[in-house]
């Protein structure tokens, strides 16, 4: 009978140790999930900032191209005006009014 009581005592102690291990496993798992969530949110936020900067840079580049095109058109008009003689100043005036 004494051996059975000792066996039951060891089985209960073993079950207690397993229960503690399972609880620790869940606690560590929950902590890891929380840490991974914070890390994931941090990278998503900084990644959006980079994407916004890239989109802004693309928009700035397209504006620079448009300004360069307008500059080239303006320069062509200046060359056109410089080549005009005195008789065509009235024609130029009417072109500018349009």
C-alpha positions in Angstrom: 0.0 0.0 0.0 2.9 2.3 0.8 4.3 1.8 -2.7 1.0 2.7 -4.3 0.8 5.9 -2.3 4.3 6.8 -3.3 3.5 6.0 -7.0 0.4 8.2 -6.8 2.5 10.9 -5.2 5.0 10.8 -8.1 2.2 10.8 -10.7 0.6 13.8 -9.1 4.0 15.6 -9.0 4.6 14.7 -12.6 1.1 16.0 -13.6 1.8 19.2 -11.7 5.1 19.7 -13.5 3.4 19.1 -16.9 0.7 21.6 -16.0 3.4 24.2 -15.0 5.2 23.5 -18.3 2.0 24.0 -20.4 1.2 27.3 -18.6 4.8 28.5 -19.2 4.5 27.5 -22.9 1.3 29.5 -23.3 2.7 32.6 -21.5 5.9 32.6 -23.6 3.8 32.1 -26.7 1.5 35.1 -25.9 4.6 37.3 -25.1 6.1 36.3 -28.5 2.9 37.1 -30.3 2.7 40.5 -28.7 6.4 41.3 -29.5 5.9 40.1 -33.2 2.8 42.3 -33.5 4.7 45.4 -32.3 7.6 44.6 -34.7 5.2 44.1 -37.6 3.4 47.4 -36.9 6.7 49.2 -36.7 7.9 48.0 -40.1 4.5 48.7 -41.7 4.6 52.3 -40.5 8.1 52.9 -41.7 7.5 51.1 -44.9 4.5 53.4 -45.7 6.7 56.4 -45.1 9.2 55.1 -47.6 6.5 54.5 -50.1 5.0 57.9 -49.6 8.5 59.4 -50.2 8.9 57.4 -53.4 5.5 58.6 -54.6 6.3 62.2 -53.7 9.6 61.8 -55.5 7.9 60.4 -58.6 5.5 63.4 -58.6 8.4 65.8 -58.2 10.2 64.2 -61.1 7.1 64.5 -63.3 6.8 68.2 -62.3 10.5 68.8 -63.2 9.9 67.2 -66.6 6.9 69.5 -67.2 8.9 72.5 -66.1 11.8 71.5 -68.4 9.3 71.1 -71.3 7.9 74.6 -70.6 11.4 76.0 -70.4 12.3 74.5 -73.8 9.1 75.9 -75.3 9.9 79.3 -73.8 13.4 79.2 -75.1 12.1 78.3 -78.6 9.7 81.3 -78.5 12.6 83.6 -77.4 14.7 82.4 -80.3 11.7 83.0 -82.6 11.3 86.5 -81.3 15.0 87.3 -81.7 14.9 86.3 -85.3 12.0 88.6 -86.1 12.7 91.8 -88.0 11.1 95.2 -87.3 8.3 94.7 -89.8 6.9 91.6 -88.0 6.6 93.2 -84.5 2.9 93.8 -85.1 2.5 90.1 -85.9 4.4 89.2 -82.7 2.2 91.6 -80.7 -1.0 89.9 -82.0 0.6 86.4 -81.3 1.3 87.5 -77.7 -2.3 88.8 -77.3 -3.7 85.4 -78.3 
